[in-house]
Amino acid sequence: MMGREFVTTGLTFQGYVIEQELGVVTGIVVRSRSVVGNFLAGLQTIFGGNISIYTRLCEQARNEAFEKMVHDAGGLGANAVIAFRFDATEIMSGVTEVLAYGTAVRLRPA
């Protein structure tokens, strides 16, 4: 199974050679805000600062998308992902897609 430690936004890993590129891998999550979450976030906006309810929601969505991408890469036989990125798109009011993507590769020590 592929580990989180071999995911990079770069195109190489120092001390390793890319033996094979296996293709693009993705992890996608679509999340909505709940009525209760919106209400509590609204209360937090009164006082300003970080809106922790939305922060946790975003962190959870990103982590879930990341884990799905890593799982997808492992399924292809990869031991690393290069050129990793996140993207997010609002599909409709209160509904957001979070996408994690990169290129699955097989590395070997240099």
C-alpha positions as CSV (number, residue, x, y, z in Angstrom):
1,M,0.0,0.0,0.0
2,M,1.2,3.5,-0.8
3,G,2.0,5.8,2.0
4,R,1.2,9.5,2.4
5,E,4.9,10.3,2.7
6,F,5.4,9.7,-1.0
7,V,3.1,12.5,-2.3
8,T,4.6,15.7,-3.5
9,T,3.6,18.8,-5.4
10,G,7.0,18.5,-7.1
11,L,7.9,16.5,-10.1
12,T,10.7,14.4,-8.5
13,F,11.8,12.8,-5.2
14,Q,15.4,13.4,-4.2
15,G,17.2,10.1,-4.1
16,Y,14.7,8.3,-6.3
17,V,14.2,7.7,-10.0
18,I,10.8,7.5,-11.6
19,E,10.7,4.0,-13.0
20,Q,7.2,4.3,-14.5
21,E,4.3,6.8,-14.8
22,L,1.0,5.1,-14.3
23,G,-1.4,7.9,-15.0
24,V,-3.5,10.5,-13.4
25,V,-5.2,9.6,-10.1
26,T,-8.0,11.5,-8.4
27,G,-10.0,11.6,-5.2
28,I,-13.3,13.5,-5.2
29,V,-15.6,14.5,-2.4
30,V,-18.8,16.6,-2.7
31,R,-19.8,18.2,0.6
32,S,-22.7,20.4,1.7
33,R,-23.1,22.6,4.7
34,S,-25.8,21.6,7.1
35,V,-28.5,24.0,8.4
36,V,-27.1,23.7,11.9
37,G,-23.5,24.3,10.6
38,N,-24.7,27.4,8.8
39,F,-26.4,28.7,11.9
40,L,-23.4,28.1,14.2
41,A,-21.1,29.6,11.5
42,G,-23.4,32.6,11.4
43,L,-23.0,33.1,15.1
44,Q,-19.2,32.9,14.8
45,T,-19.2,35.6,12.1
46,I,-20.6,38.0,14.6
47,F,-17.4,37.8,16.6
48,G,-15.1,37.7,13.6
49,G,-12.0,35.5,13.1
50,N,-11.7,31.9,12.0
51,I,-15.0,30.2,11.4
52,S,-13.9,26.9,12.9
53,I,-17.0,24.9,11.8
54,Y,-16.2,25.6,8.1
55,T,-12.5,25.1,8.7
56,R,-13.2,21.6,10.1
57,L,-15.5,20.9,7.1
58,C,-12.9,22.0,4.6
59,E,-10.1,20.0,6.4
60,Q,-12.3,16.8,6.4
61,A,-13.2,17.2,2.7
62,R,-9.6,17.7,1.7
63,N,-8.4,14.8,3.9
64,E,-11.0,12.5,2.4
65,A,-10.3,13.5,-1.2
66,F,-6.5,13.0,-0.5
67,E,-7.0,9.6,1.0
68,K,-9.2,8.5,-2.0
69,M,-6.5,9.7,-4.4
70,V,-3.8,7.8,-2.5
71,H,-6.0,4.7,-2.5
72,D,-6.5,5.1,-6.3
73,A,-2.7,5.3,-6.8
74,G,-2.1,2.2,-4.7
75,G,-4.6,0.4,-6.8
76,L,-2.5,1.1,-9.9
77,G,0.6,-0.3,-8.2
78,A,2.1,3.1,-7.6
79,N,4.3,3.9,-4.6
80,A,4.2,7.7,-5.1
81,V,2.2,10.6,-6.5
82,I,3.9,13.6,-8.1
83,A,2.4,16.9,-9.3
84,F,-0.2,16.7,-6.5
85,R,-2.9,19.4,-6.3
86,F,-6.2,20.3,-4.8
87,D,-9.1,22.0,-6.6
88,A,-12.5,23.0,-5.3
89,T,-15.6,24.1,-7.1
90,E,-18.9,25.3,-5.8
91,I,-21.5,23.2,-7.6
92,M,-24.4,25.1,-6.2
93,S,-25.0,27.3,-3.1
94,G,-23.7,25.3,-0.1
95,V,-22.4,22.4,-2.1
96,T,-18.7,22.1,-2.9
97,E,-16.7,19.6,-4.8
98,V,-13.1,19.0,-3.6
99,L,-10.7,17.2,-5.9
100,A,-7.3,15.9,-5.1
101,Y,-5.3,14.8,-8.1
102,G,-1.8,14.0,-9.3
103,T,0.3,11.6,-11.4
104,A,0.8,8.0,-10.0
105,V,4.3,6.8,-10.4
106,R,6.5,3.9,-9.4
107,L,9.8,5.0,-7.8
108,R,13.0,3.1,-7.2
109,P,16.0,4.3,-5.2
110,A,18.6,6.1,-7.3
